[in-house]
């Protein structure tokens, strides 16, 4: 019996030592895990990434973006080139409102079409001599409404949650109604039909957007320049050449997820 007991004691000791060696050591949860345990969110999959990791913007993987924007625009009016002009044009603030569709043909390149409603309030001061030789001034006020249809090419850059888009394009102008002309010298008011409009205009600008809710909140700053003066049918009268500096704010939604794309 003594011989059997001496062999059994070392075997039990080896088994106990092996169990202690491979038993998982207790560990202390890190700060993020401890927070999830305390708030009851541990194991729910709510936060697998580091808390300070920026959220990735997925706006490079949509085919189409639909939006609307509105805001003020500063107008600059230049008199027709075929008129000897001795007066001053005023620079006025108007209001623009637009709907737009942006087709993203590549993750960083898109084509945008728009329909923009705008209203002109041009004013021109003229000076003339009356029968007594005295200089008198009078003002011609032009009021008209337009649809402007721009088509632009946009480069889309995505730093973090933001999108920065420089763009350049052309636009077509369509009149809405007649041109109203008020003459302050004799109080005459007349409405004239448009005859020929500038065939197109040129524009360029910058759009900046940030992801907000289900879409993107954006601001648009652009400069537009008409390539000619509108002419009226009734009196074959050229009116003014116009350029605009506008600032609008809008919101857009992305539709139709692309099969490939996304931020690199």
C-alpha positions in Angstrom: 0.0 0.0 0.0 2.7 2.5 0.8 4.3 1.9 -2.6 1.0 2.6 -4.4 0.4 5.8 -2.4 3.8 7.2 -3.2 3.1 6.9 -7.0 -0.5 8.4 -6.8 0.5 11.7 -5.1 2.8 13.0 -7.8 0.1 12.2 -10.5 -2.5 14.3 -8.8 0.0 17.1 -8.3 0.7 17.1 -12.1 -3.0 17.3 -12.9 -3.6 20.2 -10.6 -0.6 22.1 -12.0 -1.8 21.7 -15.5 -5.3 22.9 -14.6 -4.0 26.0 -13.0 -1.7 26.7 -16.0 -4.4 26.6 -18.6 -7.2 28.2 -16.6 -8.3 31.5 -18.3 -6.9 34.4 -16.3 -9.4 37.0 -15.2 -9.1 40.4 -17.1 -10.3 43.9 -16.5 -12.6 45.4 -19.2 -11.4 48.5 -20.9 -13.2 51.8 -20.5 -15.4 51.4 -23.6 -16.5 47.9 -22.7 -17.1 48.9 -19.1 -19.3 51.8 -20.3 -21.3 49.4 -22.5 -21.8 47.0 -19.5 -22.9 49.8 -17.2 -25.4 51.3 -19.8 -26.8 47.8 -20.7 -25.6 48.0 -24.3 -23.0 45.3 -24.1 -23.5 42.6 -26.7 -26.0 44.6 -28.7 -23.6 45.5 -31.4 -24.3 49.2 -31.1 -20.7 50.3 -30.8 -18.0 48.1 -32.3 -15.9 51.0 -33.6 -13.9 53.4 -31.6 -16.0 56.3 -30.2 -13.9 59.0 -31.9 -13.9 57.3 -35.4 -15.7 59.7 -37.8 -18.9 58.4 -39.5 -18.3 57.6 -43.1 -20.4 59.5 -45.6 -22.0 57.2 -48.1 -23.0 59.9 -50.7 -20.6 58.6 -53.3 -22.7 55.5 -54.0 -26.0 57.0 -55.2 -26.9 57.4 -58.9 -29.3 60.3 -58.5 -29.7 63.3 -56.1 -32.9 65.4 -56.0 -33.0 68.7 -54.2 -34.2 72.3 -54.0 -32.6 75.6 -52.9 -33.5 79.3 -52.5 -31.8 82.5 -51.6 -30.8 86.1 -52.6 -28.9 87.2 -55.6 -27.1 90.5 -56.4 -27.8 91.7 -59.9 -25.4 93.8 -62.1 -27.0 95.4 -65.2 -25.0 96.7 -68.2 -26.6 99.0 -70.8 -26.9 97.7 -74.4 -23.8 98.1 -76.4 -25.5 99.9 -79.3 -26.9 102.8 -77.2 -24.9 105.9 -76.3 -25.3 105.8 -72.5 -24.8 108.6 -70.0 -26.6 107.2 -66.9 -26.1 104.8 -64.1 -27.4 101.3 -63.6 -28.4 100.3 -60.1 -27.4 97.1 -58.5 -30.3 95.4 -56.8 -30.9 92.3 -54.7 -33.5 89.8 -56.0 -34.5 86.3 -55.0 -33.9 82.9 -56.7 -35.6 79.5 -56.1 -34.6 76.3 -57.9 -35.1 72.6 -58.1 -32.2 70.4 -59.2 -31.3 66.9 -60.2 -27.7 65.6 -60.0 -26.7 62.5 -61.9 -23.5 61.0 -60.5 -21.9 59.2 -63.4 -18.7 58.5 -61.4 -18.0 58.6 -57.6 -16.3 62.0 -58.0 -18.0 63.4 -61.2 -21.6 64.3 -61.8 -23.9 66.2 -64.2 -26.4 68.6 -62.7 -29.6 70.0 -64.3 -31.7 72.7 -62.8 -34.8 74.9 -63.3 -34.4 78.2 -61.5 -37.1 80.9 -61.1 -35.7 84.4 -60.9 -37.0 88.0 -61.1 -35.3 91.1 -62.5 -35.7 94.6 -61.2 -33.3 96.6 -63.3 -33.2 100.4 -63.1 -31.4 102.9 -65.3 -31.0 106.6 -64.8 -30.8 108.9 -67.9 -30.0 112.6 -68.1 -31.4 115.0 -70.7 -31.7 118.8 -71.3 -35.2 120.4 -71.3 -36.3 123.3 -73.5 -34.7 125.8 -71.1 -31.3 124.1 -71.3 -31.5 122.6 -67.8 -30.4 119.1 -67.1 -33.1 116.7 -66.0 -32.8 113.1 -65.0 -35.3 110.4 -65.4 -35.4 106.7 -64.6 -36.4 103.6 -66.5 -37.4 100.7 -64.4 -37.5 97.2 -65.9 -39.4 94.4 -64.2 -39.5 90.8 -65.6 -39.6 87.2 -64.6 -37.5 84.4 -66.0 -36.9 80.7 -65.9 -33.2 79.9 -66.1 -32.2 76.3 -67.0 -28.6 75.6 -66.1 -26.6 72.5 -67.0 -23.3 72.0 -65.2 -20.4 69.6 -64.7 -19.5 69.0 -61.0 -16.4 67.7 -59.3 -17.3 66.1 -56.0 -14.8 65.8 -53.2 -15.5 64.2 -49.8 -13.4 65.4 -46.9 -14.9 63.6 -43.9 -18.6 64.2 -43.5 -18.5 67.1 -46.0 -18.8 67.3 -49.8 -17.1 70.1 -51.7 -18.2 70.6 -55.3 -16.7 73.1 -57.7 -18.8 73.4 -60.9 -19.0 75.1 -64.3 -21.7 75.1 -66.9 -24.1 77.0 -69.2 -27.7 78.0 -68.9 -30.7 78.9 -71.1 -33.1 81.7 -70.4 -36.9 81.6 -70.9 -39.2 84.6 -70.3 -42.3 84.4 -68.1 -44.8 87.0 -69.3 -43.9 90.5 -70.6 -41.3 93.1 -69.8 -42.7 95.9 -67.7 -41.1 99.3 -68.3 -41.9 102.4 -66.1 -40.7 105.8 -67.2 -40.4 108.3 -64.3 -40.1 111.3 -66.6 -43.7 111.2 -67.8 -45.2 108.4 -65.7 -45.6 106.2 -68.7 -46.0 102.4 -68.1 -45.9 99.9 -70.9 -45.6 96.1 -71.3 -43.5 94.8 -74.1 -43.2 91.3 -75.5 -39.8 89.7 -75.6 -38.4 89.0 -79.1 -34.9 87.6 -78.9 -33.2 86.4 -75.7 -29.5 85.8 -75.2 -29.0 82.2 -76.5 -27.2 81.2 -73.4 -25.1 82.3 -70.4 -22.1 81.0 -68.6 -21.8 80.2 -64.9 -19.4 78.8 -62.3 -19.3 78.4 -58.6 -18.8 76.2 -55.5 -21.2 74.0 -53.5 -20.5 72.9 -50.0 -22.7 70.2 -48.2 -22.8 68.2 -45.0 -24.7 65.1 -44.2 -27.8 66.0 -42.1 -30.6 63.6 -41.4 -31.5 61.4 -44.3 -29.9 63.7 -46.9 -27.5 66.6 -47.4 -27.8 70.2 -46.4 -25.9 72.4 -48.8 -25.0 76.0 -49.7 -24.4 77.2 -53.3 -22.4 80.2 -54.3 -22.2 81.0 -58.1 -21.6 83.8 -60.6 -23.7 83.9 -63.8 -23.2 86.0 -66.9 -25.7 86.5 -69.8 -24.1 86.4 -73.3 -26.2 89.2 -74.8 -29.2 91.5 -74.2 -32.9 90.6 -74.5 -34.7 92.5 -77.3 -38.4 93.4 -77.4 -40.7 92.7 -80.4 -42.8 95.8 -80.1 -40.1 98.4 -80.3 -37.1 96.4 -81.3 -35.6 97.7 -78.1 -32.6 96.2 -76.4 -32.8 96.3 -72.7 -29.8 95.3 -70.6 -27.1 92.7 -70.2 -27.2 91.0 -66.9 -24.8 89.2 -64.5 -25.6 87.8 -61.1 -23.9 86.7 -57.9 -26.2 84.4 -56.0 -26.1 82.6 -52.6 -28.6 79.9 -52.0 -29.2 77.2 -49.4 -30.9 73.9 -50.0 -31.5 70.2 -49.2 -31.2 67.1 -51.3 -31.8 63.3 -51.1 -29.9 60.5 -52.7 -31.7 57.7 -54.7 -30.7 54.4 -56.3 -27.7 52.9 -54.6 -24.9 52.0 -57.0 -23.5 48.5 -57.0 -20.0 49.8 -56.8 -18.7 53.0 -55.4 -18.2 54.4 -52.0 -15.4 56.3 -50.5 -12.0 54.8 -50.9 
